[in-house]
Each structure stands twice: as structure tokens, then as C-alpha cells.
Amino acid sequence: MKIISKAGILILTVVFALTVQAEDKNVQAPVKTSVKPVNSAIVPTPKIENDFYDWYQRHQQVKEQIKKQPVDLVFIGDSITHMFGGLPHSNVVHGGAVWDKYYGGLNVVNMGFGWDRTQNVLWRLENGEFEGIQPKVAVLLIGTNNLTGTENARENTPSEIAEGIEAICETIRAKAPNCRILLLGILPRSPEKFVRPIREINRMISHLDKKDYITFMNFGSKIADKHGLPKKDYMYGDGVHPNEKGYQVWAESINSTLKKLLSEK
């Protein structure tokens, strides 16, 4: 049996190590990939959250209402719009007297749904709520609920929410080509963590005003303090929903612009 000397063993060890090192250089390290999550704010989705009403029932009521009457004006949004007033009737109304004063004599439908996010509005528009109607104006206020994540839906970023709002505008335009959109900035809300993202969203969607069918308005500063938080005098009590005084500011703020848009041919 041939015995390898210590020197030979050392040489073999060095050769083996160099061989392995050379082979390692030829093996590429795994490439790290990051998959961007799907923007849930632009994926049409029916009811997500439970609230103070039956979501599917109200969806049906809206579809029936637009068949009962002429429709020149629609208000589209979440619970802030839902609780304003008008038809279909809501079992919770905070601005009914203001609604009746400013819109009582108009051919108007309230398409506000409590807890709706942008994806819910997209679903509703795609599933009958704009079927057979050609409103002159759509007042749109949506997006604040996308800032809140639950076990049912994740929180969206400001850029995702802005994209969702733009998708709604484009859907309205596709279904009613002559409809003008009065796009409202998201209203201030408590707590303080919402101040910065709301400002960012409003900054981004303000650029949609460049489209000839969109008019952007942001009256939030009228009901906010110097820190960007809503003043208690204008809120129902939860820091999110306006009271009658808050709805009065809303109606007064958009009144002249809305009248002008409704009168345009």
C-alpha cells in the first residue's frame, strides 16, 4: 500500500480547496426578487365590511331608484356621502336639512355607501349603478376608508388610493361620456396619523383637474385646525363624519361650481 507523505497530503488539500473555490465562482448567487403587491384599490370588489345597513340591499335600491326618476346629479362615496341625505333613504342621516335645502328640487341620487373603499365603488359602477343613466354631474368623495386596514382588506398607500380614485373617474367617463366630475379632496379626519397621507392623496388627485371633464375642489381647510385635524364644531363626534354644520360647509363650498357644471351643455 502506497503511503502519502504529510507534504503530499498538504498539496492535495490545497489543490482540492482551489478546485472548490474555482467551482464556487461559476455558481451564481440566487437573485433576490421583490413582487409588487396587486393594488387592491383598483380591483372591483363587492361588500367587504359590515356597517349600519345592508350593503347589497342598498345596491339594489340604487339600481331601482335610477329607473324611477331622471338622473342629472349623483353623489358617489362612502358613509360621509351616505349620511348626507336624499334617495335612497338612509336609516342614519346627519345632513338631511342641508341636502333638502340645496338638492331637494334636483334630479339627484345618493350613491354613498358606508365603509366603502375605492374598489367597492368600482364594483358598484360596473354592476348596475350607472346602467341606463347619463348624469350631467357626479360629485365624488372617496378614499378615506382605504387608509384603514382590517382582517378583510389591507390598508392602501396614498399612491394606490390616488390610482383607485382615478380609476373611478375613468369608469364614470366610460359609462357616461358627457358627465362632468366634481372631485372632492378627502376630508380631514382624526387621529393625527391620517393627516399626512390625506394631504398626499389630495396633492396627487389634484392633478386630475387637468382632464377636461374633472374639476377638483378641496374645502377641507375650512373644517380643519392648523394641525390639519377636523374641528369638533364640524364633526359628528367620531372625528370622521361631519355633523349638519359640516355638511353646510360642504354644500356652500361646492354650490357655485356645481350650479355652473349642471348648467353646461
ROROLO-832805 format. One line per 8 residues: their letters; for each residue z, y, x of N, C-alpha, C. Coordinates in steps of 0.02 Angstrom, whole numbers. Each point is the difference from the previous one (the first is absolute). Layout:
! ROROLO-832805
A) Z:Y:X:Z:Y:X:Z:Y:X; ...;
END
This chain:
! ROROLO-832805
MKIISKAG) 0:-59:43:0:59:-43:0:61:44; -44:48:-17:-7:60:41:52:50:-22; 38:24:49:54:48:-15:-25:70:17; 8:46:-49:-21:69:10:57:38:33; -16:37:51:52:38:35:22:60:-41; 56:29:20:25:59:-35:-51:57:3; -33:6:55:-51:52:6:-57:-11:-49; -18:-66:-9:-54:-16:-47:20:16:-71;
ILILTVVF) 62:-18:-16:25:15:-67:-2:75:-14; 19:39:50:0:72:-8:-71:26:-12; -48:-27:38:-70:21:-8:-25:-18:-70; 16:-62:-23:-22:-20:-67:30:44:-55; 63:19:10:34:42:-49:-34:68:-5; -17:29:58:-32:65:1:-69:-4:-32; -38:-53:15:-66:-9:-30:4:-6:-75; 49:-39:-23:8:-10:-73:17:67:-34;
ALTVQAED) 44:38:32:20:64:-29:-59:48:-4; -40:2:52:-58:44:0:-51:-21:-53; -7:-66:-9:-47:-26:-50:21:20:-70; 65:-8:-14:26:19:-66:-8:74:-13; 14:40:54:-6:73:-7:-72:20:-15; -47:-34:33:-71:15:-11:-20:-17:-71; 25:-57:-24:-16:-21:-68:29:48:-51; 61:25:14:33:47:-46:-40:64:-8;
KNVQAPVK) -33:21:55:-39:62:-3:-59:-7:-48; -23:-62:-9:-58:-11:-43:20:-7:-74; 65:-5:-12:24:-7:-69:18:68:-27; -33:23:-51:13:65:-30:63:-1:-42; 38:55:5:60:6:-40:-19:8:-73; 42:-24:-46:-15:7:-71:-10:73:-19; -50:14:-40:-15:68:-22:44:17:-60; 38:54:7:43:21:-56:-41:37:-51;
TSVKPVNS) 4:-22:-62:-37:33:-54:48:23:-54; -13:59:-27:41:26:-54:-44:8:-62; 19:-32:-53:-38:3:-63:28:56:-43; -42:48:-16:21:55:-42:12:-25:-71; 58:15:-29:13:-25:-68:-47:32:-51; -16:-38:-51:-42:26:-54:37:58:-33; -36:53:-13:30:58:-34:9:-17:-74; 60:-19:-19:14:-20:-69:-9:58:-49;
AIVPTPKI) 1:62:24:-8:58:-43:-69:6:-30; -49:-37:28:-68:5:-26:-23:-66:-32; 45:-47:-8:-18:-64:-31:22:1:-73; -47:4:-48:19:4:-71:48:-56:-20; 57:20:-28:53:-48:-16:32:18:-67; 9:-48:-45:34:15:-63:75:8:11; 38:-3:-52:73:12:1:34:-32:60; 42:41:33:39:-24:57:75:1:-15;
ENDFYDWY) 23:57:-25:72:10:-10:18:3:-74; 62:-18:-15:27:8:-68:29:70:-7; -10:30:-58:27:67:-11:23:6:-73; 1:61:-25:31:13:-66:-47:-16:-59; -56:-32:12:-50:-11:-52:-39:-64:17; -43:-21:-46:-42:-58:10:-67:24:29; -12:-16:64:-59:25:35:-65:-21:-34; -7:-64:-16:-62:-25:-30:-9:28:-71;
QRHQQVKE) 54:10:-35:-5:30:-67:-27:71:5; 26:39:47:-25:69:7:-73:0:22; -19:-46:42:-70:-5:21:-44:-12:-62; 22:-42:-44:-38:-13:-61:-1:62:-45; 57:35:-3:4:60:-42:-48:54:25; -6:7:66:-46:49:27:-72:-18:-18; -17:-63:6:-68:-22:-17:-15:12:-74; 50:-10:-42:-10:12:-72:-4:75:-15;
QIKKQPVD) 40:39:36:2:72:-12:-66:34:16; -33:-21:53:-63:32:19:-57:-18:-48; 12:-50:-42:-49:-17:-52:13:39:-64; 60:25:-9:20:34:-61:-20:74:-1; -8:30:59:-8:72:3:-50:20:53; -26:61:-5:-40:27:55:46:10:60; -27:-6:60:41:8:61:-34:50:47; 29:59:2:-24:51:46:43:5:63;
LVFIGDSI) 63:-20:-7:48:9:54:45:-61:6; 12:-24:61:47:-55:11:48:20:56; 62:-21:-8:50:6:53:12:-70:26; -10:-10:65:7:-66:30:56:1:52; 44:-50:-3:53:-1:49:52:-53:-12; 61:14:25:56:-47:-5:49:25:-53; 65:-15:9:50:19:-50:7:75:-8; -14:38:52:4:73:-5:-48:25:-53;
THMFGGLP) -60:-28:-1:-49:17:-52:18:-34:-66; 20:-64:4:17:-39:-59:51:37:-44; 51:30:31:55:31:-36:-14:72:-21; -61:24:14:-18:68:-17:-5:8:-76; -38:-44:-32:-8:3:-73:-69:-23:-21; -17:13:-63:-67:-16:-25:-8:-71:-22; -64:-20:-9:-18:-67:-23:-32:-40:56; 14:-66:0:44:-38:-44:74:22:8;
HSNVVHGG) 38:-5:-54:69:20:0:41:-41:50; 48:33:31:46:-33:45:70:1:-30; 39:-52:15:69:-2:-25:47:42:43; -26:27:56:37:47:42:-45:60:14; 21:59:-22:-39:61:8:46:56:24; -19:33:55:40:55:27:-33:68:-7; -66:0:-14:-36:64:-3:-40:8:-63; 22:-32:-54:-39:-1:-62:-16:69:-28;
AVWDKYYG) 48:45:0:-11:67:-28:-52:38:41; 3:-9:66:-49:33:44:-69:-30:-11; -4:-65:-5:-64:-34:-13:-31:27:-65; 39:1:-53:-25:22:-65:-24:72:3; 35:42:37:-18:71:4:-67:10:36; -11:-37:54:-59:11:41:-59:-46:-18; 15:-61:-24:-54:-48:-9:-4:-28:-71; 45:23:-43:3:-27:-68:-64:6:-40;
GLNVVNMG) -40:51:13:-61:10:-38:-62:-27:35; 9:-36:54:-57:-25:39:-12:-75:-12; -60:-21:15:-17:-71:-3:23:-34:65; 63:-16:3:30:-22:63:36:-67:-8; -1:-40:53:35:-65:1:43:-3:63; 61:-24:-8:46:-8:56:-7:-71:28; -26:-5:61:-8:-65:33:51:-7:57; 60:25:-11:54:-8:48:38:-65:-14;
FGWDRTQN) 15:-39:52:35:-64:-7:59:-1:49; 61:-9:-26:58:-4:42:-6:-52:55; 20:18:60:2:-43:60:-69:-16:28; -52:32:-26:-67:-15:26:-9:25:71; -35:-39:38:-24:19:66:-76:11:-5; -30:22:54:-73:13:-2:-39:-62:-19; 22:-58:24:-36:-62:-15:2:-18:-75; 54:19:-34:5:-12:-71:-49:44:-39;
VLWRLENG) -5:63:21:-47:46:-33:-72:-25:9; -16:-23:60:-67:-27:12:-15:-58:-47; 49:-44:-9:-10:-58:-45:-12:24:-71; 40:47:-22:-6:24:-69:-68:32:-13; -23:39:49:-65:32:-7:-57:-51:-2; 9:-54:37:-51:-53:3:5:-48:-60; 53:7:-39:10:-48:-55:11:34:-67; -45:47:-15:-5:24:-68:25:70:-16;
EFEGIQPK) 39:32:44:28:64:-18:-49:58:7; -58:-12:29:-53:50:2:-63:-26:-34; 9:-51:-40:-57:-32:-34:-24:44:-58; -63:23:4:-29:36:-57:20:72:-6; 34:29:50:19:70:-4:-29:39:59; -9:65:-11:-26:44:52:41:64:-3; 62:-2:25:42:59:-3:-29:58:41; 16:60:-22:-21:58:39:43:8:63;
VAVLLIGT) 65:-16:-8:47:9:55:51:-57:2; 16:-22:60:55:-48:10:51:33:46; 61:6:-24:55:27:41:34:-60:33; -1:-3:66:25:-59:36:60:17:43; 55:-35:-12:61:6:40:27:-71:13; -8:-24:61:18:-70:14:16:-7:75; 39:-52:17:11:-16:70:73:-4:21; 45:32:-37:69:1:23:32:-69:1;
NNLTGTEN) -19:-43:-48:29:-68:-2:-24:-44:57; -57:17:30:-24:-39:58:45:9:61; 43:50:-2:46:13:55:62:-44:-3; 7:-37:-55:58:-43:-9:-21:-74:0; 28:-38:46:-14:-71:2:52:-39:-39; -22:-54:-30:45:-46:-36:-19:-71:19; 33:-49:-30:-18:-70:12:-68:-16:-30; -25:44:-42:-64:-12:-33:-59:34:34;
ARENTPSE) 13:52:37:-55:37:34:29:38:59; -38:1:54:24:34:60:-10:76:-5; 37:35:40:-9:72:8:-65:14:35; -35:53:-21:-62:19:34:11:60:44; -44:6:50:2:58:45:-33:59:-35; 13:61:24:-34:58:-29:-76:-6:0; -28:-25:56:-74:-5:3:-25:-52:-50; 37:-54:-11:-20:-51:-49:2:30:-70;
IAEGIEAI) 52:38:-14:8:30:-67:-56:51:-12; -15:40:50:-55:49:-6:-66:-36:-15; -10:-57:33:-60:-40:-12:-1:-27:-71; 59:-20:-25:4:-24:-69:-16:54:-50; 24:61:12:-13:56:-44:-74:17:0; -30:-1:59:-72:13:4:-40:-54:-37; 22:-62:4:-34:-55:-36:3:11:-75; 56:26:-25:6:15:-72:-50:54:-19;
CETIRAKA) -3:52:41:-47:55:-15:-72:-26:-2; -17:-43:47:-68:-27:2:-14:-46:-59; 51:-36:-23:-9:-44:-58:-10:41:-63; 38:53:-8:-8:45:-58:-71:28:1; -21:22:57:-67:30:7:-54:-50:-18; 8:-62:22:-50:-52:-14:-4:-15:-75; 56:2:-34:1:-17:-71:-16:59:-45; 16:60:24:-13:61:-40:-29:53:47;
PNCRILLL) -64:-3:14:-31:43:51:9:75:-10; 10:21:-62:8:72:-13:72:22:-4; 46:-46:11:71:15:-5:24:38:62; 33:56:-12:31:37:55:72:-26:10; 22:-3:61:67:-25:15:44:56:25; 56:11:-34:50:46:24:53:-42:34; -4:-4:65:43:-42:41:63:39:20; 58:-27:-18:63:34:14:35:-31:61;
GILPRSPE) 30:42:40:40:-24:56:61:-37:-25; 21:-51:36:60:-38:-19:60:47:-1; 40:-5:-51:56:45:-9:57:-17:47; 40:51:18:58:-14:44:49:-46:-35; 34:-41:40:50:-46:-27:56:-12:50; 55:-24:-25:56:-18:42:-2:-76:11; 32:-23:55:36:36:52:-46:30:53; 31:25:52:-37:38:52:-53:-41:35;
KFVRPIRE) 7:-66:3:-48:-42:36:-70:5:-28; -6:24:-62:-66:4:-32:-36:67:15; 36:48:27:-29:67:9:-61:-2:47; 9:-29:58:-54:0:50:-61:-40:-24; 7:-63:-24:-59:-37:-22:-37:34:-58; 38:31:-45:-33:35:-56:-42:58:26; 28:37:46:-39:56:30:-62:-26:34; 6:-57:34:-57:-28:36:-54:-23:-49;
INRMISHL) 20:-33:-53:-48:-23:-51:-36:60:-30; 38:51:-19:-30:59:-32:-48:36:48; 17:0:64:-45:30:49:-66:-37:2; 3:-67:-1:-60:-40:4:-43:5:-63; 32:-4:-58:-40:1:-62:-25:70:-17; 29:51:31:-25:68:-13:-72:7:22; -21:-41:49:-69:3:25:-50:-28:-51; 25:-37:-50:-45:-25:-51:-29:56:-43;
DKKDYITF) 31:59:5:-24:59:-35:-71:19:22; -22:-26:56:-67:14:25:-53:-32:-45; 20:-52:-36:-47:-32:-46:-9:46:-61; -61:9:-23:-13:51:-51:32:-16:-68; 22:-62:-10:29:-17:-64:76:-3:1; 31:16:57:72:-2:7:28:69:15; 52:17:-38:38:61:14:71:-21:16; 24:18:59:67:-19:21:49:57:-12;
MNFGSKIA) 58:-18:-28:53:49:-11:67:-31:20; 41:39:33:67:-24:20:51:53:-19; 35:-11:-56:50:49:-23:71:-22:18; 6:-51:43:65:-27:17:49:50:28; -26:50:36:45:49:31:37:41:-53; -26:2:-60:32:39:-53:64:-33:-26; 6:-66:12:60:-34:-25:40:-31:58; -16:22:62:34:-28:58:41:54:36;
DKHGLPKK) 52:-22:35:39:47:41:-31:6:69; 32:37:44:-28:13:66:-7:-62:43; 36:-53:-19:-3:-62:37:-53:-48:-28; -33:20:-54:-51:-43:-30:27:-48:-52; 63:6:-17:31:-43:-51:-3:35:-68; -7:-39:-53:-5:31:-67:65:35:-20; -6:58:-30:58:36:-25:25:-35:-63; 65:-5:-5:31:-36:-56:-18:31:-68;
DYMYGDGV) -11:65:0:-16:35:-63:-63:-26:-33; -44:-30:40:-65:-23:-25:-5:-75:-9; 54:-35:15:-3:-73:0:45:-30:-54; -20:-58:-22:36:-34:-54:69:-24:24; 8:-14:63:65:-23:25:-6:-53:54; -58:-32:4:-9:-53:49:-35:23:63; -18:63:3:-33:26:59:-74:-17:5; -27:-29:-53:-71:-21:-1:-37:29:-59;
HPNEKGYQ) 29:-5:-59:-34:20:-62:18:70:-22; -49:41:-18:14:67:-24:36:-1:-68; 38:52:-12:26:11:-68:-48:47:-36; 19:25:-57:-46:43:-39:-19:62:39; 48:27:38:-14:60:41:-50:-16:54; 5:-59:29:-48:-21:51:-69:-10:-28; -4:-29:-60:-65:-8:-32:-31:67:-19; 43:49:-16:-25:67:-15:-34:30:62;
VWAESINS) 30:-10:58:-31:24:62:-67:-34:11; -3:-65:-13:-62:-38:7:-54:31:-45; 15:6:-64:-49:25:-48:-23:71:17; 47:42:18:-18:69:17:-43:3:63; 16:-43:47:-35:2:65:-73:-20:-6; -15:-47:-43:-70:-24:-5:-37:32:-58; 32:41:-40:-29:22:-64:-67:35:8; -3:51:41:-62:38:6:-56:-42:31;
TLKKLLSE) 16:-39:50:-50:-43:31:-25:-52:-48; 46:-30:-38:-19:-52:-48:-45:29:-54; 16:59:-25:-42:32:-51:-70:12:27; -5:22:62:-65:13:30:-40:-64:6; 32:-54:23:-36:-63:8:-23:-28:-67; 42:6:-50:-18:-25:-67:-58:39:-31; -8:63:20:-53:42:-29:-67:-8:35; 2:-30:60:-62:-9:37:-43:-54:-31;
K) -64:8:3:-47:-48:-28:-25:-47:54;
END
